[in-house]
Amino acid sequence: MTRHHGVTRVLRRTALPLLGLSSVMLSGCLSGGGGGGDDSESASSGVFIDAPVAGLQYATDSRSGETDSAGTFQY
C-alpha cells in the first residue's frame, strides 16, 4: 500500500462523511424558515380558557401577536 492510497482511505472515512453532515446542517440553517411570523403550519396554539380574551398582546420565545376573538394564540 502506498502513502497516497492511505491518505485517500482516510479522506473517504472521515472527510467525506463530515462534509455530508455539515452540508445537511448548513442547509437547515439556510432554509429560510426563521422564527417569528404567522406560520401557523408549524406553530402550536393555545387558548385562554377562563374567558376568551380578544386582542390581548402576547410574546413567546418564538412568536408574538394578539389573541383572536376566541382567545387563541400561537406559540
N, C-alpha and C positions, 0 to 999 in steps of 0.2 A: 504494500500500500504506500502510495506516495504522500508527501506532505499536502499537496494540493487536494487530493482525494479526502484526506482527513478534515481539512478546512471546509470543504463542500458538505461533508456529512454533518458537521457541527452547525453550519448555517441552516441546513434543512431541519434539524431537530430543534433549534432554538429560535433563530431569527425569523423564519417564515411563519411559525405559529404566533409569535409575538406581533408580527406585522399584521396578521389577520385579526388578532384580538384587538389591537389598537385601532384598526380600521373600523371594526364594529362599534367600538366605544366612541370614536370620533363621529361616526355617522349619527349616533344617538344624540350627541351634543349639537350637531348642526342641523337637525331635522326641522327646526323652526317651531317646535311645539312648546314654546316657553310658557312659564306660569302666568297666571292672571288672565283677565279677559272673561268672556262668557262662553267658553267652550263646554256646553252642557253635556256633550257626549262622554267626556272623561271626568266630569265633576260629580260629586255626590251632593245630595240635597238634604236639608233638614227643615223642620217646621217648628215654630214656636207653638206649643200645644196648650198653654194656659189660655191664650186668646190670640186670634190672628192679629199680628202687628204689621200692618201695611206701611211701607215707606221707611222702615227702620234701617238706618245705615249701619253696615257691619263691615268688618275686615277680619280675614283669617290669614294664615301663613301663605296661602296660595291664591286667594281671591278677595275681592271687595265688591260691594254693591249695596242695593236696597232690597228689602224683602218685598215680595209681591202681595197682592190683596189677600192671599190665604196665609201669609206669614212664612212663606217658603224662602229659603236662602240656599245658595250654592257654596260649597266648600271643597 
